[in-house]
């Protein structure tokens, strides 16, 4: 559960109205920097919630002054997306309690929907250009909720799942179309899925939800008869909802139970299996020994199962679940993501097979442990005192993780980590992970992590300092953290070479290496370069293939840390040729005769127009043309009648002709 930035005595309500003197100043296009990119210069923004924008960038939502939701979009390079203000789009609805962004999703049209908890719950939807979609400015969704999950739905709409808080604990859902209008069969109160019987002392807990490849959504929940912490009758359920919000009765007659009493399963989490089914992981006390204090009466272990699209336990999987970790002490609160290759990564804390701390395991689709991973999992952060942890797939068979950890004097920090599919910490990652923010006089809290482009992830966190709270953001890549003082300032691609220039900020960059990769291949070092007197690093790559696409980046050392610039994707053009395409369009109007052609070499060129008798009736010459494609406007020629003509392109000794039909 997220800690409120406003409930500490160090953050009085009046402070929310203070802005930095530079809050509204126009800034240059931002780039990823060491210690993360602040959401903005506003002094108080926190509880950041990242949502993938589908193009390598991120939508980020945060609580900001005056008790309002702030929304912003960053591009893949860390720049503020065009159309978005520096402080973010501010949605102030006169809140009396802090509006907390709960969940968000990317929609098929590129817009993003976010659910927000306030005195009432509401949703809003933003386009890529920073404008809100009409009807979605502040769309109320029921009363205040404990948990709310928003998902994309058919016809560019959204499905919203919530658990009612100060009422009866019911789980309910709404479906809205692209204009935020309720779909047929839905209303302000939503469709109530599960209501605890008033006399049974039973409660329902919405745990997780994700889209189903067969349509609708998978929903995981827990029902508890009695107090949540005692030896109660606990059930974990998997349900599939159809697009109309109705429970799909063909799946386990409405819901599938993982394991019942006496194992007391709890907090089920979901990930797709890549075949239309779903992985489910949960904490389970079937073999537990009491620890002697009420909140953890049982020793919990981590289990996983795989359910096929038709609602059956997948072949080869134990009927009651596969143990992921049964180490002594207890394992709690799993996270799970797909490995994008038919298996799943599971993350949990605080214990495991390699000592106290956050652990991970890689489970394949056939219910076996992936090669290279130890039984009971692998320590992710070298047994640091991990507290709050998050997980994301890297999209190419590995995983990213982040956690709130502590230094020797008790300051909270955010550590990031990457493991490949075989459980290795590929360089420059190490067993201890990477501290993404070492800003002085600060506590780092509330890590959030999402997958982005293949091989990358986006991490957000809150940086709390004596005079400000900043929501920060950083890009992680398989080859290290993107935290650099370098920004690409220019690039030029020709069929036989690619020239790139980076600009270094300050004097923190000495020698650097230029690296290139093809498609998703490994990075290859091309050369070592150094800044010139103006802080620029320039390199020309002459080993390119025309028509190929390459990624480039700069790597350099900063102390003991390896840093990288943002990646630059370059398409090498095909060789140019001398050719006359002719009039565009053809037939062409005599008042709007445009001629398209290409030159293999730079230099002057001439376009001439001849009639069928061989008489030249128009001419247009241009000097200093570059190699490549061009268009010249002939202009209206006096006396040019409708008919058939011939165009001739000349450059040096080269000639090309094409026929054109001229109409009135």
Secondary structure, 3 states (H helix, E strand, C coil): CCCCCCCCCCCCHHHHHCCCCCCCCCCCCCCCCCCCEECCCCCEEEEEEEEECCCCCEEEEEEECCCEEEEEEECCCCCECCCCCCCCEEECCCCCCCCEEEEEEECCCCCEEEEEECCCCEEEEECCCCCECCCCCCEECCCCEEEEEEEECHHHCEEEEEEECCCCCCEEEEEECCCCCECCCCCCCCEEEECCCCCCCEEEEEEEEEECCCCCEEEEEEEEECCCCCCCEEEEEEEEECCCCCECCCCHHHCEECCCCCCCCEEEEEEECCCCCEEEEEEECCCCCCCCCHHHCCCCEEEEEEECCCCCECCCCCCCCEEEECCCCCCEEEEEEECCCCCEEEEEECCCCCCCCCEEEEECCCCCECCCCCCCCEECCCCCCCCCEEEEECCCCCEEEEEEEECCCCCEEEEEEEECCCCCCCCCCCCCCEECCCCCCEEEEEEEEEECCCCEEEEEEEEEECCEEEEEEEEEECCEEECCCEEEEEEEEECCEEEEEEEECCCCCCEEEEEEEECCCCCEEEEEEECCCCCEEEEEECCCCCCCEEEEEEEEEECCEEEECCCEEEECCCCCCCEEEEECCCCEECCCCEEEEEECCCEEEEEEEECCCCCEEEEEEEEEECCEEEEEECCCCCCCCCEEEEEEEEECCEEEEEEEEEEC
